Amino acid sequence: MLKGGPSSTAGVNKGPFLSLGGGGGVLVAVELLHSGKVRDLYVDGDDLILVASDRVSVYDVVLPTPIPDKGKLLTALSLWWFEQLADLVPNHVISATDVPAEFAGRAIRCRRLEMVPVECVARGYLTGGGLKEYENTGAVSGVELPRGLVEAAILPEPIFTPSTKAPLGEHDQPMTFAEVVEKVGGETAERLRRVTIDIYCRGAELAADRGILVADTKIELGWAADGTLVLGDEVLTPDSSRFWPAESYQPGRAQFSYDKQYVRDWATASGWDRRDPAPEVPAEVVEATRARYVEVYEKLTGNRWE
């Protein structure tokens, strides 16, 4: 994700104006505001254009080998989810088609937002960083949990486990709800928690009907000019969530996951020192990773990926 908020111009690195082909061959000038690890942000008049690339990052390093169609898959899946969640919270989407031709299929024209300075995370299962924190403290982001939980255990109820928004290249750190209150105020903190949990529950319910468990998810929220709280960036994708096949779920062990974990596992086993430059990713790892993105897209949406 773009640090500082993908729909915000605060703290971004402005680049040159680019002349891109628009509809009917007309050149459209858009300004590159920020190039993140996997997304690029442009400004076009009063709107922003969020472009998802095929780049993939592991251990905060962008790998030299892209995953074909990754950007288009994540964009299409986000757009599908925005529709499913529209009655819960408004979103930043203006258009998925009114974008420069070079970005077709991987870009969203969106509203400018003043992004909330908190990573909003909901967890329904104990895994990842939450598991490590629980093993050390018995809690996750200050939320006390029952003793004796194992890896991938389902939680008694979904919990809000926010984190900081660290500068690019640094790691987010867990926050307690009290720390969120201190940062944004009590009323806003409660709204963030409520919306995040609502989105997780709706997503988990829809995914379960399709044989997918949503272990956790991270969302981005921001304020529109009229004071409305708005959902931005991507939502419920393999890059922002952990998706597990329900048929093979078994607590007490690591789960098969529809995300870039396959690439991360390869990178770990390769002996790479986790510094830039990273090694080229073998073709079989690229194809297996792409297949996971395609499979979860098709299972969730019911649409065939062409």
N, C-alpha and C positions, 0 to 999 in steps of 0.2 A: 504494500500500500504506500501511497505517497504520504510521507510524513508532513504534518502541518495541515493535512486535509486535502483530498483530491478535488474538492469543489471550492477551494479557497485560494485567493491570490496572495495570502499572507505568507511571507517567508519563502517564496519560490524564487528560482533563479531564472530571470528573463533571458530569452534567447532571441535570435533574429526573426524577422518576419519571413515566412515561407510562402511562395506562390504555388498553390496546389490546384489541380484541375477540379472544377466544380461541375454541376450539371450543365449539359449542353456545351461542354468544352470551355466554359468561362473560368478564368483564373480567379481563385479566391485567396486573399492574403490572410493568413492566420499567424499569430505569434506564439512561438514555443515558450511557455512559461517555466516548465519544469520537466526534466527527464528523470524518472525514478528507475528503480531496478527493473520493474516489469511494466510500468505504465508511463505514458507521456501525456502532458496536459497543455492544451493550446487555448488561446483566447480568440474569439471571433465576435467582434462587436460587444454586445452586452452578455454574450453567452460563453460558456466554456465547452471545450470538446475534450472528452476523456477517451484516450486511445489505449487499448489493451494490446500489448505486443506478444510475441511468441517466446520472449525471453523467460528464462527460469533462473531463480537464485537459490543458492544453498549456502547456509552459514554466512548469510549477508554478502555473498560474492555471486555476481552474475556469471553463469556458465557460458562458454563460447558456443554451445550447441543449442539452438532453439528447439522447442517442441511444436511441430507443425499444427496449425489450427488452434493452438491454445488460446490465443487472444479472442478469436471468433467464438469459440466454445464458451468461454467465461462471460463474454458479452451477451450471447444469446441466453445463457442460463440466468444471468442477472435480470435481464429484461422479463423473462418468464416469471421470476420470483417477484419482481416489482408489481406485476399485475396481481399475483396471488395475495400480496400484502397491502394492496392499495387502501383497503378499508380500515387497516390498523394505523397506518402512518403515511402521509404524503411523501413522495420521492422527488428526486432532482431531475428526472428525465423530462426533456423537452421533445426530443425526437431521436430515433435510431436510424432514420433514413436521410434527414437533412444534415449530412456531414460531407466533407470533401471526399471525392470519389476514391482517392488513395486509401482512405480509412474505412471504406464501406465494409460493414459486417463486424468490425472490431471497435467501433467508436460510438459514443453516445453524446449528443448535444444536451447539455445540462445547465441548470440554474446555478448561479453563484451562491455559495453559502458561507457563513461564518462558522467554521467547523468547531465542534465541541472539543476542548483540549483533553479528552479522555478516550481511551480505547474501550468500547463497550462490548463486553464478552459475556455470553451465557453458556453454562455447562450443564449437561444432563447426565454425563458420565465422567468418571474419574480417569483422566489420562493426560499425557503430555506434561507441561509445566505444572498443571494443577496437581497431578499425582505426586510429583517431586515435592511440592510445597506441603501437601498433606502428609507425606512420609516424614517430613522434618518437623512439622508443627501440629498436625492433627486438624488443620484448617486450610481453607483456600481463600485468599484475599480477605482474611479475617472471619470467614464464615466457618464456624465449628461444624465438623462432620462426625458421624458415628465412628467409633473405633472399629478396627478390623477390616476396613474396606480394602479390596484388592484392585489391581490394575483393571481398568475398563468396567468397574462396578457401576451399576446404575445408581444415581443419587436419589435420596428420598423425595426430592423435588428439585427442579432446575434452580440454579443459583446464579447470581450476578457477580462476576469476578472481573472487575475492570482493571485496566493497567495504564501506565503512563504512555505518552506518545514521545518516544525517545527520538533524538535527531537521527537522520539517515546514517546507517552504519553502526548504530548502537542498539542495544536491546531494550525493549519495553520492560518495565518493572511492575510487579503486582501492586495494586492499590486496595486499601480497605474502603468500605462505603463511607466511613468517617472522613477519609482523606479526599474522597470525591466531593463530599459536602463542603469541606474546607476550600476546595478549588473552585467550585461552581455554585455553591449555595444549596441549601436543603431542598427547596422546591424543585430546582432543576435536577439535582441528583436523584430525587425520587422519580421524576419523569423519565430520566435516562434508564433507571433500573426497570421501571414498569414496561417501557417500550421494548427494551432489549429482551426481557423475559417473554413478552407477548409475541415478538417476532420468532424467538426460538421455539416456543410452543406451537405456533401455527406451522412453522417449517417442519418441526419434528413430526407433527400429526400427518401432514401431507406426505412427507417422505416415508413414514411408516406404512402408509397405504400402498406404497410402491416398493416395499421390501428394503428400504434404506433406513438405517439408524443415524441420527444426527447427534454425534457425541458432544460437539460444542460449536459455537459460531461467534465470529467477531463482526460487528457492524460499525458503520460510521454515521454519525448524526451531526446535523448542523442547523443553524438558524437562517431562515430566509429573511428577506428585507422586511417583511410584514410581521416578523416575530414568530412565525410558525416553525415548529421543530420538524425537520425534514430528513428522510433517509437518503444517504448519498453513496458514492463509490460503487462497489460491487456488493452483492448480498447472496448469502447461502451458496457459494461456489466452492469447488475443491481447494481454492487458494485461501479462502476465509473460514472454512469449516472442515471438520472431520466427518466424513461419511463412511459408514461401515455397512456391509451387506448383512441384513438381519439373519439370513439363513445360516451363516457361519459364526455368528456372535457367540462368544464364550468368555465370561469374565475370568480374570486371573491370568490373562496372557495378552500379548499384543494382538491387535486385530488387523485383518486385511483392510486397507484404506484406499479410497478413491481420491488420491491426491499425489503430490510430488514426493511422497515418502519413499517410493521406489527409487527415485533419483538420489535422494538423501542417503539411502542405504548403500547404493552403489558407490557414492562419493566417499562414504565412511570406510567401506571395505577396500577402496582403491589405494589407500595409503597417502592420498592427497593431504597436504598440511593445512588445508582450509585457508590458504592465502591466495591472493590474486597474483598471477593468472591461474585459473582453474583448468584442468585437463578437458579435452574433448570427451563428450559423452558417447559411448558406443551406440551404434544404430539400433541394436536390440533393446537397449534400455530406453532410448527415445520412443521407439514404437510401442513398447509395453506401457510407458507412461501416457502417451497419447491415447492408447486404448482405454485406459482407466477414465480419462476425462470424457471420452466419447460415451462409454458405458453408463456413467452416472448421469450424464446429460439425457440420454435416451430413456433411462429408467425413471427419472424424475419428471420429465416433460411429456413422455409418451410420443415424442417426435423422433423420427429417424434422422440421423446426422448424415447429410450428403457430402 
